[in-house]
Amino acid sequence: MNMLLEEFKHSVLPIKNKLYRFALRYLGNEDEAKDVVQEVFIKAWDRRADLHLYRSVEAWCMKLTRNISLNKLKSGHYSKTEVLEDGLTLTFQVQSPYESTETQDMLDNIQRFMKQLPPLQKQVLELRDVEGYSYDEISEILNVSPGQVKINLFRARQSLKKNLQSINAYGITKN
């Protein structure tokens, strides 16, 4: 029994913040995201004796987070609030006011363009480039093939690149 508690502490508790950020991106409500993480912890605790059977406990917890978040969205029993930073924060050593403003504008544009992506592209991009998951883990979390993960990631990155290039072109178009 004590060994199960140690395994739970080692494999589930350290990913709390990742689970929270992931739920927050789905729901846009901090309290609801915290509730989702609590639900995931309860389900993981209930299955603590079987945790060793999962290839990746973290991927399984992310999948649970996704499913619970989607269920909350479908039920409509939550209130959405605007998240200010959405988890994107960068710190720089020394920046002039101009550089600081330019950096913040770029982050704001990236967030805006990410919100415009189709849901699957957005999820794949966040899991790969923000959270650092492997293609196989993303495939498991989102229930899609690894090929679909790669295609959606490519398309999301291309879309972001195109949008960022268009705002930085200053009206100049290439023929």
N, C-alpha and C positions, 0 to 999 in steps of 0.2 A: 504494500500500500504506500509506504514511504517513497519507494522507487517511482511509483506513478506520479506522485506529487512533484518529485524532482524533474521527471521528464516533462511534465506540464509546465513547470516554471522555466525550464530550459528551451522548450520548443514553441510554446504558445505566448507566454507573457511578453517576450521581447518584441513581438511584431504588433503590439497594441497600436502604436502610432501609424504604422502602414495601413492597418485595417481601418483606423479612424479616417485617415486621409482619403482612402478609397471610398468609404461609405459617404463621406462628406461631398465628394465629387458627384456622386449619384444623387444625393438628396438635397444638398445645398442648405442643410439645417444642422447646426452643431449639436443640438440636443438629440435629434433623431439619429445622427451618426454615432453618438455615444451609446444610445440605446441599442443600435445594431451591433456594436462591438461587444456590449454586455451579452447580447443574445448569442453571439459567436462563442464567447468564452464559456457560457453555460453549456452550449452544445458540445464544445470541445471537452469540457470537464466531464460531461456525461459519457463521452466516448474515450476518456483518458486511457482506459485499458487497451484500446485498439490503436492508439496513436502511432505505435511502432510499425503498424501495418501499412501506413501511408508512405508513399515514395517521398512526398514533400508535404509535411504538416502545414507549412506556410502557404503553399498553393491551395491546399484543401480549405484552410481558414479564409483565404481570399475568395475562393469560390463560394463559401458559405456567406461571406459578407456581401458579395454580389447578389446572390439569390435573395437574401433577406431584404436588401435594399430595393431590389426590383419588386418584391412582394409589397413593401411599404408604398412604393410609387403606384402600383396597381390599385392598392386599396384606397389611396387618396386620403388616408387618415393621418396626415402630417401637414405642418405648415412650413413652407419654404421661406428661408431668409437669405439675404444676399451675403455671400462670403467675401470679405474684403480682399484678402491676399490669395486665397485658393491654394495655399501651400507653396507658392513660388516666391521665395525670398533670396536675394543675392546680396552679399556684402562685399564691398571692395575696399582696398586699403586707402587710397587717396584719390578723390575725385573732385573735379571742379564742379560748380553748380551746373554748368552746361552738360558735362559728362553724366552727372547724376540724373538730370532730367531726361537725357537721351536714353539712358539705360532703363529708366522707369517707363518711358514711352514704348520702348521695344518690348518690355515685359507685358505691358498692357495690350499691345497689339497681338502678341503671341497668345495671350489668354483669350482675347476676342476671337481670333482666328480658330483657336482650338474649340471654342464653343460652337462654331459654325460647322465643324466636321460632323459627318455622319456618326452615330453613336458607337459603332464597332471600331471605326478608325480612331476615334477619340480615346476609347478604352485601351486599345492596343498601344497607341502612342504613349499614354500615361503610364501603363504598366511597364513598357520597355524603356522609354527614355527618362521618365521621372522616377519610377520605382526600381528599375534595373532588373526586371525579371527576364529569364531566358525565354526563347520562343516556345519551348516545350511547356514551361510553367504557364505561360500566357494561354497556350492552347488548352491546357487543363482547366484553368480558371474560367475561361470564357466559353468552353465547350465548342471550340472550332478547331479545324485541322491546323497543323503547323504551317502549311502552305497558305491558308487564309490569313494567318497571323502576319506572315511576311508580306503578302499582297496588300493588306490593309495598312500595315506600317509604312510601306513604300508610298502608297497613295496619300496617306496623311502627311508624311514628310514633304512630298511633292507639293501638296496643296499649301502647306505652311510656307514653303520656300517661294512658291509663285506669289502668294499674297504679300509676303514680306518684300519681295523684289518689286512688286507693283507700287507699294507705298514709298519705296526708296528710289524710284526711277525719276521722280520729279517731272512726270509728264512725258518723259522721253521713252518712245517705244522702239523696239528693234524690228527691223523688216526682214 
